Amino acid sequence: MFRRSAKFSACLPLDEKVLFSRIKIEGILESSLGILVTYDPSRAAPHVLGRHTIPDTGLYSVCLAIENLWLAATAENLGVGWVSFYQEEFVRNLFGIPAHIRPVAWLCLGPVHSFADIPDLDVISGVLAVHSTRFCTGKAGGRKPKNLQFAEKT
């Protein structure tokens, strides 16, 4: 995983490389708990409401469950990190996951002293997450998001 982040960093422009170097990515080694979330499209198939016409509905449900876990953890003063520097095949082999089951998220959970008002990625890289207030108010805190042209009204 650390080779993946180094490879990603190597392809960044210098200013972004400096910003990326400030992001903590070794939470997997320090967290209290690791959770591997998977998706099995064959579970309860083929008669699952929603998946009959939109096969990815199951995957979307998994992502929403992760968000709910994240919100619940935050309410309990637990931090959550989503490990993203891995290849699915590596994780599948590491944990012995059958080929038809997809590893969706490797999460790290643990206690935190405090939560920032603005997410670290927003502060460090200046790349805005699309917050619900943006959709409700059409504003992004006075800042224009980078690389989110799709979020602009046309």
C-alpha positions, -999 to +999 in steps of 0.1 A: +000+000+000+028+024+008+043+018-027+009+027-042+008+060-024+044+067-034+036+059-070+006+082-068+027+110-053+053+106-080+029+115-107+017+147-090+029+182-098+054+195-072+029+218-053+003+190-051+031+165-041+039+187-011+002+189-001-002+152-005+028+145+018+009+162+046-020+137+045-019+109+071-022+076+052-008+052+078-039+050+099-041+013+090-011+007+114-024+029+142-062+024+143-079+003+170-100-017+145-099-026+109-130-036+090-131-050+055-164-044+038-173-067+009-201-071-016-214-104-028-238-099-057-250-135-055-263-131-019-301-135-019-300-133-057-318-131-080-349-119-062-337-087-046-358-056-049-339-030-069-311-053-082-335-068-107-334-037-129-303-019-116-276-045-107-254-019-090-281-012-064-265-038-041-231-020-043-248+013-037-265-001-006-231-013+007-217+023+003-247+037+021-241+013+049-205+024+051-217+060+053-241+051+081-213+033+100-191+064+095-219+087+109-225+065+139-188+062+146-184+100+145-213+104+169-194+081+193-161+101+189-146+075+167-126+084+136-130+065+104-105+063+076-110+046+042-079+029+030-076+036-007-041+026-017-045-010-026-055-032-055-087-053-051-068-084-061-042-078-034-069-075-007-087-105-021-056-127-018-046-113+016-080-121+032-089-152+011-119-136-005-136-156-032-133-142-067-170-133-070-170-112-039-158-076-043-138-059-016-154-025-014-138-007+016-110-013+040-119+010+070-098+020+100-116+030+131-103+044+163-108+071+190-100+107+182-093+136+204-113+160+182-128+165+148-119+193+125-146+217+113-133+212+078-122+177+066-084+172+063-086+167+025-103+200+021-078+219+043-047+202+029-054+199-008-080+226-013-102+200-031-137+203-018-159+174-009-194+179-022-212+188+009-250+187+014-250+225+019-237+229-016-267+211-030-292+228-006-278+264-010-259+262-043-228+276-024-195+261-016-184+283+013-173+310-010-148+287-027-151+272-061-145+235-062-117+222-084-124+194-109-161+193-100-175+209-132-204+184-131-216+200-098-221+234-115-255+243-129-256+244-167 
